[in-house]
Amino acid sequence: MKHEIDAQTSGGASPGAPSRPRLVVIGNGMAGMRTVEELLKLAPDLYDITVFGAEPYGNYNRILLSPVLAGEKTVDDIILNTRDWYAQNGIRLYAGDPVIAIDRRRRIVRSQSGVQVGYDRLLLATGSKPFLIPVPGHDLPGVIAFRDIQDVETMLAAARSHRHAVVIGGGLLGLEAANGLMRQGMSVTVVHVMDSLMERQLDRSASALLQQALERKGLRFLLRANTAEIVGPERVTAVRFDDGTEIPADLVVMTAGVRPNIDLAKQAGLHCERAIVVDDTLQTYDPRVYAVGECVQHRTATFGLVAPIWDQARVCGAHLAGAGHRRYVQRATATKLKVTGVELYSAGDFIGGPDSEDLVLRDPRRGVYKRLVIEDNRVVGAVLYGDVKEGAWYFELIQNRTDISSLRSQLLFGKALCEAQPA
């Protein structure tokens, strides 16, 4: 059944009152709602706002799904904006009703249930979707991604009635899924195609330390393993590799990466490459349409970390508010993570090259590893494991290209000791 919403009074304006411009937000996740929050700070009464979300919840912190899986938090604990918040701010929310079509000529969006809403400004925050490795059996029951609350509920249900879990992907998300499932009592094997874990954030030494720490907790790892098939007549029963070996699996969680969710934008004729192409104001090639978050491509780059997406939200919110003096500028970012209780930090070029050298501190008893990559008497990269308190300072040295010649002998021991050194 199709429901028409009066385009002039969709925000609840009283009859005869001058209508406000209409802002429609497609995507009820962290990026879209952070942008709306930034807009409301600057111009709380400027727009009639309608939000469509695919999931039947208010906005929640997707980063905290892992603690929910591990039993450390509940779903209520990770909600950022309750339904009351939307009501208090005069925002109409269609949760669990994703937009399936955008008519840019008529400036109307249509949702799965048939709701149609007109817009003067449109914000796309469609995020990303998990990549399921297209091997035979990838669509069997018991094979899932780790992306939303429903995935967590599926994993928790599997843990209550099944024993063997296989997580495909040895990045941060895979390790968090594995830890959560182990905490729920499952026997967990992590399968990774590379020869070290979290290779985008850690060097080999830090990766080996992390693997050893996780093995002590009970996780198992298969590295350099290529998944060839998910086995099972009706539900997954095993994972088979390209060398013919198999391991039992009642649940397979794929965490092999994500792809920008641009299907809707492409159907609407917006310019997309790897993601939706935007300029420095987060505007698409259609000046009425903005985009933020993991669905965005800015100067060839795409985004998955919170820090750049928050920057995008500030810029986009300001432009929607009519305070268009801000421009989005990509900035170097550092990665600070906590994986199953182990603190990690990496920044810059932590691999190094033929002209670089390493300063390394290892303290196995304390579980501490530090590696600084030096080139031309400047820090160009850093990896910290177990003790990350100096991470921000090392990142500052990298950004400022500070000459560390006089600090070199004390550099691994931190800022306070270096500053105490006579010049």
ZAMARGU-4260 file (C-alpha; in steps of 0.2 Angstrom, whole numbers, plus 5000, padded with zeros to 4 digits):
<rodrens>
0) 5000/5000/5000 | 5007/5017/4995 | 5006/5031/5007 | 5008/5049/5000 | 5015/5062/5012
5) 5011/5080/5009 | 5027/5087/5003 | 5023/5104/5011 | 5018/5099/5028 | 5029/5083/5030
10) 5037/5090/5046 | 5021/5094/5055 | 5019/5112/5050 | 5002/5119/5054 | 4990/5124/5040
15) 4994/5141/5033 | 5011/5141/5041 | 5025/5144/5029 | 5033/5128/5024 | 5051/5124/5029
20) 5063/5116/5017 | 5063/5097/5018 | 5078/5087/5022 | 5077/5068/5019 | 5091/5057/5026
25) 5093/5040/5019 | 5103/5029/5032 | 5100/5030/5051 | 5118/5025/5056 | 5132/5034/5065
30) 5137/5045/5050 | 5120/5051/5045 | 5114/5055/5063 | 5130/5063/5067 | 5128/5075/5052
35) 5110/5078/5058 | 5116/5082/5076 | 5129/5094/5069 | 5115/5103/5058 | 5104/5104/5074
40) 5117/5113/5084 | 5118/5127/5070 | 5100/5128/5064 | 5088/5117/5074 | 5073/5124/5066
45) 5078/5126/5048 | 5072/5109/5040 | 5057/5097/5041 | 5068/5081/5043 | 5063/5064/5038
50) 5075/5049/5042 | 5074/5032/5034 | 5083/5017/5041 | 5085/4999/5036 | 5085/4992/5054
55) 5071/4993/5066 | 5080/5003/5079 | 5086/5020/5083 | 5103/5025/5079 | 5116/5014/5088
60) 5135/5013/5090 | 5140/4999/5078 | 5158/4999/5085 | 5151/4992/5101 | 5142/4977/5093
65) 5157/4966/5099 | 5154/4969/5118 | 5136/4965/5115 | 5142/4948/5107 | 5154/4945/5121
70) 5140/4948/5134 | 5148/4964/5141 | 5134/4976/5135 | 5116/4975/5130 | 5108/4982/5114
75) 5100/4996/5125 | 5118/5001/5131 | 5124/5005/5113 | 5109/5015/5107 | 5115/5033/5103
80) 5098/5041/5098 | 5082/5034/5105 | 5065/5036/5097 | 5061/5049/5110 | 5076/5059/5103
85) 5069/5059/5086 | 5052/5065/5092 | 5059/5078/5103 | 5069/5086/5088 | 5053/5085/5077
90) 5061/5071/5066 | 5050/5059/5057 | 5059/5042/5058 | 5055/5027/5047 | 5065/5013/5055
95) 5065/4996/5047 | 5059/5004/5031 | 5073/5007/5019 | 5072/5018/5004 | 5072/5008/4987
100) 5071/5022/4974 | 5076/5040/4972 | 5067/5051/4959 | 5079/5066/4957 | 5068/5074/4944
105) 5053/5075/4955 | 5064/5075/4971 | 5055/5061/4979 | 5061/5045/4988 | 5051/5029/4990
110) 5053/5017/5004 | 5050/4998/5004 | 5033/5000/5012 | 5028/5012/4999 | 5030/5028/5009
115) 5034/5043/4997 | 5042/5059/5004 | 5048/5074/4994 | 5064/5083/4998 | 5073/5099/4995
120) 5090/5092/5001 | 5094/5074/5002 | 5108/5066/5013 | 5114/5049/5008 | 5122/5039/5022
125) 5120/5022/5016 | 5136/5015/5024 | 5144/4999/5018 | 5139/4981/5016 | 5149/4966/5021
130) 5158/4956/5007 | 5153/4938/5007 | 5167/4927/4999 | 5157/4920/4984 | 5163/4902/4986
135) 5151/4887/4985 | 5140/4886/5000 | 5142/4905/5005 | 5123/4906/5005 | 5119/4891/5017
140) 5110/4894/5033 | 5123/4897/5047 | 5134/4908/5036 | 5133/4926/5041 | 5142/4943/5041
145) 5146/4953/5057 | 5138/4970/5053 | 5122/4973/5063 | 5112/4969/5078 | 5103/4955/5069
150) 5120/4947/5065 | 5124/4947/5084 | 5107/4940/5088 | 5110/4926/5075 | 5127/4922/5083
155) 5121/4922/5101 | 5107/4910/5095 | 5120/4898/5087 | 5131/4899/5102 | 5117/4892/5113
160) 5114/4876/5102 | 5130/4873/5092 | 5148/4870/5096 | 5160/4874/5081 | 5162/4892/5074
165) 5174/4897/5060 | 5178/4916/5057 | 5185/4920/5040 | 5195/4935/5041 | 5209/4940/5053
170) 5207/4958/5054 | 5200/4968/5069 | 5182/4963/5066 | 5186/4945/5064 | 5196/4944/5080
175) 5182/4953/5090 | 5169/4941/5083 | 5180/4926/5087 | 5183/4932/5105 | 5164/4936/5107
180) 5159/4918/5101 | 5173/4910/5112 | 5166/4920/5127 | 5149/4913/5123 | 5156/4895/5124
185) 5160/4890/5106 | 5176/4882/5100 | 5182/4895/5087 | 5195/4894/5073 | 5200/4910/5064
190) 5204/4908/5046 | 5215/4921/5037 | 5222/4921/5019 | 5237/4931/5024 | 5252/4925/5035
195) 5249/4937/5049 | 5234/4945/5058 | 5228/4963/5056 | 5242/4966/5043 | 5235/4983/5039
200) 5237/4989/5057 | 5252/4979/5064 | 5269/4974/5058 | 5274/4955/5059 | 5281/4956/5077
205) 5266/4964/5084 | 5255/4953/5075 | 5264/4937/5082 | 5263/4944/5099 | 5244/4947/5097
210) 5241/4929/5090 | 5251/4921/5105 | 5240/4931/5117 | 5224/4926/5109 | 5230/4907/5107
215) 5233/4908/5126 | 5215/4913/5128 | 5209/4898/5118 | 5207/4904/5100 | 5214/4894/5086
220) 5221/4901/5069 | 5224/4895/5052 | 5235/4907/5042 | 5238/4906/5023 | 5222/4897/5022
225) 5211/4899/5006 | 5193/4895/5008 | 5187/4884/4994 | 5169/4879/4999 | 5157/4880/5013
230) 5151/4862/5016 | 5133/4857/5021 | 5118/4850/5013 | 5105/4860/5022 | 5115/4870/5035
235) 5134/4873/5036 | 5144/4858/5043 | 5162/4862/5038 | 5174/4873/5029 | 5184/4866/5015
240) 5201/4873/5010 | 5209/4873/4993 | 5222/4860/4999 | 5207/4848/5002 | 5207/4849/5021
245) 5191/4853/5031 | 5187/4859/5048 | 5170/4857/5057 | 5159/4872/5057 | 5141/4875/5064
250) 5143/4893/5061 | 5153/4903/5049 | 5156/4922/5051 | 5163/4931/5036 | 5173/4946/5040
255) 5183/4948/5024 | 5180/4966/5022 | 5166/4978/5017 | 5161/4987/5001 | 5153/5005/5000
260) 5134/5003/4998 | 5131/5013/4982 | 5117/5003/4974 | 5103/5016/4977 | 5114/5030/4972
265) 5119/5022/4956 | 5101/5018/4952 | 5097/5037/4954 | 5110/5041/4942 | 5122/5049/4954
270) 5141/5049/4949 | 5149/5034/4958 | 5166/5026/4956 | 5171/5015/4970 | 5159/5025/4981
275) 5148/5040/4979 | 5159/5054/4973 | 5158/5070/4983 | 5167/5087/4983 | 5175/5096/4998
280) 5158/5101/5005 | 5152/5083/5004 | 5140/5087/4990 | 5138/5075/4975 | 5137/5080/4957
285) 5118/5084/4961 | 5119/5100/4971 | 5104/5095/4981 | 5111/5079/4986 | 5125/5076/5000
290) 5133/5060/5006 | 5144/5056/5021 | 5152/5041/5028 | 5157/5024/5022 | 5147/5026/5006
295) 5158/5041/5001 | 5173/5044/4989 | 5183/5060/4992 | 5198/5063/4980 | 5199/5044/4977
300) 5199/5039/4995 | 5185/5030/5004 | 5183/5029/5023 | 5180/5017/5037 | 5187/5025/5053
305) 5177/5036/5064 | 5188/5051/5065 | 5187/5056/5046 | 5168/5052/5046 | 5165/5064/5061
310) 5175/5077/5051 | 5163/5074/5036 | 5148/5076/5047 | 5154/5093/5054 | 5157/5100/5036
315) 5141/5093/5029 | 5130/5098/5044 | 5137/5116/5042 | 5133/5117/5024 | 5116/5110/5026
320) 5114/5124/5039 | 5119/5137/5027 | 5135/5140/5036 | 5146/5135/5021 | 5163/5141/5026
325) 5170/5124/5030 | 5179/5112/5018 | 5182/5093/5021 | 5201/5090/5021 | 5208/5073/5023
330) 5220/5071/5037 | 5232/5058/5042 | 5225/5047/5055 | 5232/5035/5068 | 5224/5018/5073
335) 5221/5015/5091 | 5213/4999/5095 | 5209/4987/5110 | 5208/4969/5104 | 5201/4957/5117
340) 5210/4967/5131 | 5226/4971/5122 | 5230/4989/5117 | 5237/4992/5100 | 5242/5008/5091
345) 5249/5011/5074 | 5252/5027/5063 | 5261/5032/5047 | 5273/5020/5037 | 5276/5007/5050
350) 5283/4995/5037 | 5297/5005/5032 | 5308/5004/5016 | 5326/5002/5010 | 5331/5020/5017
355) 5323/5018/5034 | 5329/5010/5051 | 5320/5004/5066 | 5321/5008/5084 | 5313/4993/5094
360) 5309/4990/5112 | 5304/4972/5117 | 5298/4968/5135 | 5291/4951/5135 | 5287/4950/5153
365) 5276/4966/5153 | 5269/4961/5136 | 5276/4977/5128 | 5283/4980/5110 | 5287/4997/5102
370) 5294/5000/5085 | 5298/5017/5078 | 5302/5018/5059 | 5315/5032/5057 | 5320/5040/5040
375) 5331/5056/5038 | 5331/5058/5057 | 5312/5059/5058 | 5299/5047/5064 | 5289/5041/5049
380) 5279/5026/5057 | 5275/5018/5074 | 5268/5002/5080 | 5264/5000/5099 | 5258/4984/5107
385) 5253/4983/5126 | 5258/5001/5130 | 5251/5014/5119 | 5251/5030/5130 | 5264/5038/5120
390) 5255/5035/5103 | 5248/5053/5102 | 5265/5060/5104 | 5273/5049/5091 | 5259/5054/5079
395) 5263/5072/5083 | 5281/5069/5078 | 5276/5060/5062 | 5264/5074/5057 | 5276/5088/5062
400) 5291/5080/5054 | 5301/5084/5069 | 5320/5081/5069 | 5323/5068/5083 | 5342/5068/5082
405) 5344/5074/5099 | 5330/5063/5106 | 5335/5047/5098 | 5343/5038/5113 | 5327/5041/5124
410) 5314/5041/5110 | 5307/5024/5114 | 5305/5028/5133 | 5292/5042/5130 | 5290/5061/5129
415) 5293/5065/5148 | 5311/5057/5147 | 5315/5066/5130 | 5309/5083/5137 | 5320/5081/5152
420) 5335/5078/5141 | 5347/5094/5140 | 5346/5102/5123
</rodrens>
